[in-house]
Amino acid sequence: MWKKLPLPLRNYAHYKAHRFNSNRLLLLLFAWRHEVTCKSLAGKENLQLRVGESRNFEGWVSTNYQVLVRNFLDGRRSLTGVSNIRRAYLDNVIEHLPREEGTQMLTNLFLAMESRGVIRLATPDLESICTRYLKRDSKYIDEMSQDMKPHGLEVDAMPDLLRVTYSAFGHEKGYIYDFPTLKHALESIGFVDIELFRPGISNRSELRGLESRMGKSDDWSQMCIEAVKP
């Protein structure tokens, strides 16, 4: 039923819902829920945590920094009392935060993870996107155009590969990474065994196929990084 509605109407509904869910005043009023979520997480065994996700997934606890969410969690704040995260997954989250806040979020998760815990991040791959831009191959425009149409975004020229990366989805408020920069951030926090994968791919069976964005352009415009807490 929802998919039968006109695309502009669906985009408008998403926009209004996002505005409400990200209202700064309401988020401040609900900030106390962060501690409530931390208390509930601390008592779980084999904890697999999704950060920046509101939907439910079997075997995972989804958390998000939104007004209307079951488990309210601000990744920039300490996860007080939590030290039992076995796996953490962030699907297109870190690029929405300024670089300093992104590092703080990763640090907080590192401290809340058990030894040999694994983190996986999916985020735009700046180097790969720039490489496609320099190749000047129109097929990359066609692939991203196809993937961006459901979001009401037009991609019809090479510069749009970079424009969409930096200005759409609230990315203008955050930071877009290449692999060496994000790898350095993870290493500086204390993570080891850092590996780069394409979406849907992992050497760990429990971390395969987690990405929700699997369009033709996502295969080259997204990177997935896994790292381990010693």
C-alpha positions in Angstrom: 0.0 0.0 0.0 2.8 2.4 1.0 4.8 1.7 -2.2 1.7 2.5 -4.3 1.7 6.1 -3.1 3.3 8.7 -5.3 7.0 9.1 -4.7 6.8 12.8 -3.8 4.2 12.0 -1.2 6.3 9.3 0.3 9.4 11.5 0.3 7.4 14.3 2.0 6.2 11.9 4.7 9.7 10.6 5.3 10.9 14.2 5.6 8.3 15.2 8.1 8.9 12.1 10.2 12.6 12.7 10.2 12.1 16.3 11.3 10.0 15.2 14.2 12.3 12.3 15.2 15.4 14.6 15.1 13.9 17.6 16.9 16.7 18.9 19.1 14.4 20.1 21.9 12.6 16.7 22.1 15.9 14.8 22.0 17.1 16.8 24.9 13.9 16.1 26.8 14.3 12.4 26.2 18.0 12.3 26.9 17.4 10.4 30.2 16.4 7.4 28.2 20.0 6.9 27.2 20.8 5.7 30.7 17.7 3.5 30.7 18.9 1.8 27.5 22.4 1.3 28.9 21.0 -0.4 32.0 19.0 -2.8 29.8 22.0 -3.6 27.6 24.3 -4.3 30.6 22.2 -7.4 31.6 22.2 -9.1 28.2 24.4 -12.0 27.1 26.0 -12.4 23.7 25.0 -8.8 23.0 24.8 -7.8 19.3 24.1 -4.1 19.0 22.9 -2.1 16.1 23.6 1.6 16.4 21.5 4.1 14.4 18.8 1.6 13.6 15.1 1.6 14.6 13.9 -1.5 13.0 14.0 -4.9 14.7 16.4 -7.6 13.6 16.5 -11.1 15.0 19.4 -11.6 17.3 20.2 -7.9 17.4 19.3 -5.1 19.7 18.5 -2.0 17.6 19.2 1.5 19.1 18.9 4.9 17.7 19.1 8.6 18.6 15.5 9.5 17.7 12.4 10.6 19.6 10.3 7.6 18.5 12.5 4.6 19.1 12.3 1.7 21.5 15.9 1.9 22.6 17.2 5.5 22.8 20.9 5.7 22.6 23.3 8.6 22.0 26.5 7.1 20.7 28.4 10.3 21.6 27.8 9.6 25.3 29.4 7.0 27.5 27.6 3.6 27.6 27.7 3.5 31.4 27.8 0.0 32.8 28.0 -1.7 29.4 31.0 -3.9 28.8 29.4 -6.9 27.1 29.0 -5.9 23.4 30.1 -8.9 21.4 29.3 -7.4 18.0 28.4 -3.8 17.0 27.1 -2.8 13.7 26.7 0.8 12.3 25.0 1.1 8.9 25.6 4.5 7.5 25.8 6.3 10.8 29.3 7.7 11.3 29.2 10.0 8.3 26.3 11.9 9.9 28.6 13.1 12.7 31.5 15.6 12.7 34.8 13.9 12.8 35.4 14.5 16.5 32.0 13.2 17.5 32.5 10.1 15.2 35.7 9.3 17.0 34.0 9.7 20.4 31.3 7.3 19.4 33.8 4.7 18.3 35.7 5.2 21.5 32.5 4.7 23.6 31.7 1.5 21.7 35.3 0.2 22.1 35.1 0.7 25.9 31.7 -1.1 26.0 32.9 -4.1 24.0 34.1 -7.4 25.5 37.6 -8.7 24.5 37.6 -9.9 20.9 34.4 -8.1 20.2 34.0 -7.0 16.6 32.6 -3.8 15.2 31.4 -3.4 11.6 30.8 0.0 9.9 29.1 0.6 6.5 29.7 4.2 5.2 30.3 6.0 1.9 33.8 5.3 0.4 35.2 8.6 -0.6 38.2 7.3 -2.4 36.1 4.9 -4.5 33.6 7.6 -5.4 36.4 10.0 -6.4 38.0 7.2 -8.5 34.7 6.7 -10.4 34.4 10.5 -10.9 37.9 10.7 -12.4 37.1 7.7 -14.7 34.3 9.7 -16.4 32.3 6.6 -17.2 28.7 7.4 -17.6 27.7 3.9 -16.3 28.4 5.2 -12.8 26.0 8.0 -13.3 23.4 5.6 -14.5 23.9 3.3 -11.5 23.8 6.0 -8.9 20.9 7.7 -10.6 18.9 4.5 -10.4 19.6 4.1 -6.7 18.9 7.8 -5.9 15.5 8.1 -7.6 13.6 6.5 -4.7 15.0 9.3 -2.6 14.0 12.0 -5.0 17.6 12.9 -5.9 18.7 13.6 -9.5 22.0 12.3 -10.7 22.7 13.1 -14.3 26.3 14.5 -14.5 29.7 13.4 -13.1 29.8 16.1 -10.4 26.6 14.7 -9.0 28.6 11.7 -7.7 30.3 14.0 -5.3 27.4 16.4 -4.7 25.1 13.7 -3.5 27.8 12.2 -1.3 28.4 15.5 0.5 25.0 17.2 0.5 22.3 14.5 0.6 21.0 12.6 3.6 22.3 15.2 6.1 26.0 14.4 5.2 26.8 18.1 5.1 26.8 18.1 8.9 29.1 15.1 9.2 32.3 13.8 7.7 32.9 11.5 4.7 35.8 9.1 5.1 38.2 7.2 3.0 39.5 3.8 4.3 43.0 5.1 5.5 41.4 7.9 7.5 38.8 5.7 9.2 41.4 2.9 9.7 43.7 5.4 11.5 40.8 6.5 13.7 40.1 2.9 14.7 43.8 2.2 15.4 44.2 5.3 17.5 41.3 4.1 19.7 42.8 0.6 20.1 41.1 -1.6 17.5 43.2 -4.2 15.7 42.8 -6.6 12.8 41.1 -3.9 10.7 39.7 -5.2 7.3 38.0 -3.6 4.4 35.0 -5.3 2.7 32.4 -4.5 0.0 28.7 -4.4 1.2 27.3 -7.8 2.1 30.7 -9.4 2.3 32.5 -10.6 5.5 34.8 -13.4 6.6 32.5 -13.8 9.6 29.2 -15.5 8.7 27.2 -13.5 11.4 28.3 -10.3 9.7 27.4 -11.1 6.1 24.5 -9.6 4.3 23.7 -7.0 7.0 23.7 -4.0 4.7 20.2 -2.7 3.7 21.6 -0.7 0.8 22.5 -3.1 -2.0 21.9 -1.1 -5.2 24.3 -1.2 -8.2 26.1 2.0 -7.0 26.4 0.8 -3.4 28.8 -1.9 -4.4 31.4 0.8 -5.2 30.2 3.8 -3.3 30.0 2.1 0.1 32.7 0.5 2.1 32.4 -1.9 5.1 35.1 -2.0 7.7 35.5 -4.5 10.5 37.8 -4.2 13.5 38.4 -6.1 16.7 38.9 -5.1 20.3 42.0 -6.9 21.6 
